[in-house]
Amino acid sequence: MDDTGNPEGLGAELLETLVKMAPTKEEEIKLKNYDGDLSKLGPAERFLKQVLDIPLAFKRVEAMLYRANFETEVIYLKKSFQTLEVCVANIISMINLLLSLIS
């Protein structure tokens, strides 16, 4: 991440992995309350314990993931709306054709 908070340097894949690593509330409480020797924790638990010292760390990662995927999602939605517009236009023309056949 650069100085402006741009998450592109981390990549969506890494951010998704970090979001999936988020501990449950129970795990979070256990890690926060652990006051024993840190070397007795596994590497993942030590990492999570350090990350949990950062206020709202996993919410921040989720926000960064949202920002990293935003443009891709907008492109997908634009294509979906274009498809929907074509479908509606086809339905309207079919209705008009049906109405002209009936009258």
VMD Tcl script that draws the C-alpha trace (Angstrom):
set ca {
  {0.00 0.00 0.00}
  {1.34 3.45 -0.82}
  {1.18 6.65 1.25}
  {-2.27 7.53 -0.11}
  {-3.79 4.30 1.20}
  {-4.00 2.79 -2.27}
  {-4.27 -0.99 -1.84}
  {-3.21 -1.86 -5.40}
  {0.32 -2.72 -4.30}
  {-0.98 -5.59 -2.16}
  {-3.32 -7.04 -4.76}
  {-6.83 -8.38 -4.30}
  {-5.63 -11.95 -3.84}
  {-3.46 -11.14 -0.83}
  {-6.19 -8.95 0.65}
  {-8.73 -11.78 0.25}
  {-6.33 -14.13 2.02}
  {-5.92 -11.66 4.88}
  {-9.70 -11.26 5.20}
  {-10.09 -15.05 5.36}
  {-7.48 -15.15 8.14}
  {-9.60 -12.97 10.40}
  {-10.09 -14.77 13.70}
  {-13.51 -15.48 15.17}
  {-14.56 -13.37 18.14}
  {-13.67 -16.27 20.44}
  {-10.20 -16.65 18.89}
  {-9.70 -12.89 19.03}
  {-10.51 -12.78 22.74}
  {-8.16 -15.72 23.45}
  {-5.30 -14.08 21.52}
  {-5.83 -10.66 23.08}
  {-5.91 -12.16 26.57}
  {-2.86 -14.39 26.01}
  {-0.05 -13.09 28.19}
  {2.30 -16.04 28.04}
  {5.54 -16.47 26.13}
  {4.92 -15.45 22.50}
  {7.52 -17.92 21.28}
  {5.19 -20.72 22.41}
  {2.59 -19.57 19.89}
  {2.74 -20.78 16.31}
  {3.77 -18.30 13.61}
  {0.16 -17.72 12.51}
  {-1.01 -17.04 16.06}
  {1.92 -14.67 16.71}
  {1.10 -12.81 13.49}
  {-2.60 -12.55 14.40}
  {-1.77 -11.39 17.92}
  {0.34 -8.57 16.46}
  {-2.31 -7.66 13.88}
  {-4.99 -7.52 16.58}
  {-3.03 -4.69 18.23}
  {-3.92 -2.55 15.21}
  {-7.33 -0.91 15.74}
  {-9.94 -2.32 13.31}
  {-7.21 -4.11 11.35}
  {-9.46 -6.59 9.55}
  {-12.13 -3.96 8.82}
  {-9.38 -1.92 7.19}
  {-8.29 -4.91 5.10}
  {-11.92 -5.46 4.03}
  {-12.13 -1.80 2.99}
  {-8.88 -2.12 1.04}
  {-10.22 -5.25 -0.69}
  {-13.41 -3.37 -1.59}
  {-11.33 -0.56 -3.10}
  {-9.10 -3.01 -4.97}
  {-12.13 -4.74 -6.54}
  {-14.25 -1.63 -7.09}
  {-13.34 -0.89 -10.71}
  {-13.77 -4.53 -11.75}
  {-17.18 -4.62 -10.08}
  {-18.25 -1.39 -11.81}
  {-17.24 -2.80 -15.21}
  {-19.18 -6.00 -14.48}
  {-22.27 -4.02 -13.45}
  {-22.09 -1.83 -16.56}
  {-22.01 -4.92 -18.78}
  {-24.92 -6.42 -16.83}
  {-26.99 -3.26 -17.27}
  {-26.20 -3.18 -20.99}
  {-27.41 -6.78 -21.28}
  {-30.54 -5.88 -19.34}
  {-31.19 -2.88 -21.62}
  {-30.94 -5.11 -24.69}
  {-33.33 -7.63 -23.14}
  {-35.86 -4.93 -22.25}
  {-35.65 -3.49 -25.77}
  {-36.28 -6.97 -27.21}
  {-39.24 -7.51 -24.93}
  {-40.73 -4.13 -25.86}
  {-40.34 -4.87 -29.58}
  {-41.97 -8.28 -29.10}
  {-44.87 -6.70 -27.22}
  {-45.26 -4.09 -29.98}
  {-45.21 -6.86 -32.60}
  {-47.78 -8.86 -30.64}
  {-49.99 -5.79 -30.27}
  {-49.80 -5.06 -33.99}
  {-50.76 -8.66 -34.77}
  {-53.73 -8.51 -32.41}
  {-55.12 -5.27 -33.88}
}
mol new
graphics top color blue
foreach p $ca { graphics top sphere $p radius 0.5 }
foreach p [lrange $ca 0 end-1] q [lrange $ca 1 end] { graphics top cylinder $p $q radius 0.2 }
display resetview
